[in-house]
Amino acid sequence: MASEAVEIGLRGSVVRDPEQREKQRREILGAAARVFARKGYENTTMVDIAREMGVSKGILYYQFRSKQELIVATRREASGSAADRLEEIVARPVPVTERMQAALRDLIITNFDEFARHVILITTNLGLDAEHTAIVREIERRYEHLLARLLEEGIADGSFVDADVRLTTYTLIRAGQSPSIWYRPGGTLTPEQVVSGVTEQLMRSILTPRADTP
């Protein structure tokens, strides 16, 4: 009878409960994202992340070899999920203006997502080696290319202003992420008002003016 396959952890030990290991991995990613958002990448240590979880740092090293590997995993989870959602939005059988509005709204909502905020608040090319920086950029480019595709479609059918697609893509992304910098809970605006307001402003910036617009 064939022997049952086993999973081996980073340190060579047999993983007895893969489901528990995955649950622990996600808890580590969540803790890391929170600490990265508060302290920045360079100022964060594995001890800080372990303390956030209330565990020893050995638990972290059981799943991740280094802080660089850990931040790549958090970026893949956050930015990769954002790209997955954008890909679904791009494929919807509705007018390009509706898809762009949905895409921008989804982008702006990430300002209020605890896990995603670290993507906005820290720059990963500071402190990452070339290999890990390249991995992160590959993840980010997928999102950028999808948003650019929406812009190109809207420009082609006359819905959007004919402007440099690359410049507009980066401008929309950075403007959509700006509430993470200036928004403060308990202020005069609710998160929903911020999401709706910024979405509306960004849409106005790219829509082709109507003929009856003064």
C-alpha positions in Angstrom: 0.0 0.0 0.0 1.3 3.5 -0.9 2.4 5.6 1.9 0.4 8.8 2.7 2.1 12.0 1.5 3.2 14.3 4.2 4.0 18.0 4.1 7.4 19.2 5.4 7.8 22.5 7.1 10.6 25.0 6.5 12.8 23.5 9.2 12.3 20.0 8.0 9.6 18.9 10.5 6.5 17.1 9.4 3.4 19.2 9.3 0.8 17.2 11.3 -2.2 19.5 10.6 -2.0 21.4 7.3 -5.3 23.2 8.0 -3.9 24.5 11.3 -0.7 25.6 9.6 -2.7 27.6 7.0 -4.8 29.2 9.7 -1.6 30.2 11.6 -0.1 31.5 8.4 -3.0 33.8 7.8 -2.8 35.0 11.4 0.9 35.8 10.8 0.1 37.7 7.6 -2.6 39.7 9.4 -0.3 40.6 12.3 2.5 41.5 9.9 0.3 43.8 7.9 -0.8 45.7 10.9 2.7 46.2 12.2 4.1 47.1 8.8 1.3 49.7 8.5 2.1 51.2 11.9 5.9 51.1 11.9 6.9 50.8 8.2 8.9 47.9 6.8 12.4 48.9 7.8 11.4 49.7 11.4 9.5 46.4 11.9 11.2 43.3 13.3 10.1 39.7 13.4 10.0 40.2 17.2 7.5 43.0 16.7 5.2 40.8 14.6 5.5 37.9 17.0 4.6 40.3 19.9 1.6 41.5 17.9 0.4 37.8 17.7 1.4 37.0 21.2 3.7 34.1 20.2 7.4 33.5 20.0 9.3 34.5 16.8 10.1 30.9 16.2 6.5 30.4 15.1 7.1 33.0 12.4 10.3 31.4 11.2 8.5 28.1 11.0 6.4 29.6 8.2 8.6 32.3 6.7 12.4 32.4 6.3 12.8 36.1 6.6 11.0 39.5 7.0 11.4 40.0 3.2 9.7 36.7 2.5 6.9 37.8 4.9 6.2 41.1 3.3 6.2 39.6 -0.1 3.5 37.2 1.2 1.4 40.1 2.6 1.7 42.0 -0.6 0.8 39.0 -2.7 -2.3 38.5 -0.5 -3.4 42.1 -0.5 -2.4 43.3 -4.0 -3.1 39.9 -5.6 -6.6 39.9 -4.2 -7.1 43.4 -5.4 -6.0 42.4 -8.9 -8.3 39.4 -8.8 -11.3 41.6 -8.0 -10.3 44.1 -10.7 -10.0 41.3 -13.3 -13.6 40.3 -12.5 -14.7 43.9 -12.8 -13.0 44.4 -16.1 -14.7 41.3 -17.5 -18.3 42.4 -16.6 -20.7 42.8 -19.6 -21.6 46.4 -18.7 -20.4 49.8 -20.1 -16.8 50.8 -19.5 -17.9 53.8 -17.4 -19.7 51.5 -14.9 -16.8 49.1 -14.7 -14.3 52.0 -14.1 -16.6 53.4 -11.4 -16.7 50.0 -9.7 -12.9 49.6 -10.1 -12.2 53.0 -8.5 -14.7 52.3 -5.7 -13.0 49.0 -4.9 -9.6 50.7 -4.9 -10.7 53.4 -2.5 -12.4 51.0 -0.1 -9.0 49.4 0.6 -8.0 52.6 2.5 -10.3 51.3 5.3 -9.2 47.7 5.2 -6.8 46.9 8.0 -4.9 44.3 6.0 -4.6 46.2 2.7 -3.5 49.5 4.3 0.1 48.5 4.6 0.3 48.3 0.8 -0.5 52.0 0.6 1.4 53.3 3.6 4.8 51.7 3.0 7.3 51.7 0.1 8.7 48.2 -0.3 11.7 49.2 -2.5 13.4 50.5 0.7 15.0 47.6 2.4 14.1 44.9 0.0 16.7 43.2 -2.1 16.4 43.1 -5.9 14.9 39.7 -6.0 12.0 40.5 -3.6 11.5 43.9 -5.1 11.0 42.3 -8.5 8.4 39.9 -7.1 6.4 42.7 -5.5 6.6 44.8 -8.7 5.3 41.9 -10.7 2.3 41.7 -8.4 1.6 45.4 -8.6 2.0 45.6 -12.4 -0.8 43.1 -12.9 -3.2 45.5 -11.2 -1.8 48.5 -13.1 -2.2 46.7 -16.5 -5.8 45.8 -15.8 -6.7 49.4 -14.9 -4.8 50.7 -17.9 -6.9 48.3 -20.1 -10.1 49.8 -18.8 -8.8 53.3 -19.6 -7.7 52.3 -23.1 -11.2 50.8 -23.7 -12.9 54.0 -22.5 -10.6 56.2 -24.6 -11.2 54.1 -27.6 -15.0 54.4 -27.4 -15.0 58.1 -26.5 -16.1 57.6 -22.9 -12.8 58.9 -21.3 -10.6 61.9 -22.1 -7.8 61.0 -24.5 -4.8 61.3 -22.3 -1.6 59.4 -21.5 -2.8 56.0 -20.2 0.2 55.3 -18.1 0.2 58.7 -16.4 -3.5 58.5 -15.8 -3.3 55.0 -14.4 -0.7 56.0 -11.8 -2.6 59.2 -10.9 -5.8 57.3 -10.3 -4.1 54.7 -8.2 -2.3 57.2 -6.0 -5.3 59.5 -5.7 -7.5 56.6 -4.8 -5.1 55.5 -2.1 -4.7 59.0 -0.6 -7.4 58.7 2.1 -5.1 56.4 4.0 -2.8 59.4 4.6 -5.3 62.1 5.5 -8.5 60.4 6.8 -9.0 60.3 10.5 -11.8 58.3 12.2 -14.4 60.4 14.0 -14.0 63.4 11.6 -16.7 65.1 9.6 -16.7 62.4 6.9 -17.7 58.8 7.2 -15.8 56.1 5.3 -18.7 55.7 2.9 -18.8 59.5 2.2 -15.0 59.3 1.5 -15.4 56.3 -0.8 -18.3 57.8 -2.7 -16.9 61.3 -2.9 -13.4 60.4 -4.1 -14.9 57.9 -6.6 -17.1 60.7 -8.0 -14.2 63.1 -8.3 -11.9 60.7 -10.0 -14.6 59.7 -12.5 -15.2 63.4 -13.3 -11.5 63.8 -14.0 -11.5 61.1 -16.8 -15.0 61.4 -18.3 -15.3 63.1 -21.7 -17.3 66.3 -21.2 -20.8 66.1 -22.7 -21.7 68.3 -25.6 -24.1 70.2 -23.4 -21.6 70.8 -20.7 -20.7 74.6 -20.4 
